[in-house]
Amino acid sequence: MLFVIPAFLYNGGMTKVKVTVLVLMLASFSLLSGSDAIPGETLGGYESLLGNTIDQIFENMGAPEGMSVYQGEEDAYGSVVFRYGESLSLFWIDNRVWQVRLGDTILQDESFQLAGTSSEQILHNWGSPYYREDDLLVYALKGTEFPVGCAFYFDDQGTLADLYIFRRDY
């Protein structure tokens, strides 16, 4: 199994030691069945983008506004990234979406209602995360055809900055 570190982990300036420990934790996390369901929470349907092919994305969303390559610290941790506006990024591996990043514009949408959310509010509503740091909460989700994770990344003020939804089997 190819295991890729979610791109959000490198946005926080993590050290190699932290990344190494986190690789081991997320590797075991990727083997879980997703027993930690999130009661009553929605991800706005964005989790349905995971596993989509390029043809499916182009048919449903059109061509991206921009593309880039995200390269982690090791060669195996690279992804092509499609950008749709400032707040939606799709990360690709093996011709499928494996990670979705939702930024502040999407999080501010009334239907999402996550803008300005603090880590304490997420903890209250979602319960104990699988993994936690000062600026990061990671949850395991279930109810999909493959294991899914959700990561909340917080800014220096403790307010939700980005939400990442990712396949845990990549």
C-alpha positions, 0 to 999 in steps of 0.5 A: 500500500502506498501511504502519502502524508496529507499535504496539510501536515507540511503547512504547519512547519512540522519538524522531521521528527514530528513527521516521522512520528506522525507517519507511523501514527497515520499509517496505523490510522489508515488501517482502521475501519473508520469506527469513529463516526462523526454523529450528525456532522456533514462535510457538505458533500465534498467527501464524494469527490474522493476517488473521482477520476479526471473525467468525472471531475471535468464532467462535473466541475469543468477544468481547474482554474489552476494546477500545481505540483505539491511535493512533500519531503520525500518523492513518494509524497507528491501530488498534482493539485487542481485549484478551483478558486481560492478555497477548493483544491483537489489532490491527485494520486493514481489518476484519482482524487485522494484529498480535498482542501476546503479554505475560508471562502467555502467554510464561510458558506451558510450551508457549511457554517464552519467559518470562525469555528474554534478547536474547542467548538470542533472538539465539543461537536465532534468528540475526541479526535484520532490525532491532535496537535495545538493547530490540528485535529484529525478524525476518522470517518466511516460510511463510505466505500473506502476509509476517509479522514478529516483534518481541521487545521487552525490558524494562530488565533485558534480559528479554523483555517482549512479543512482537509478530507482525505482517503486513508487508504492512499 
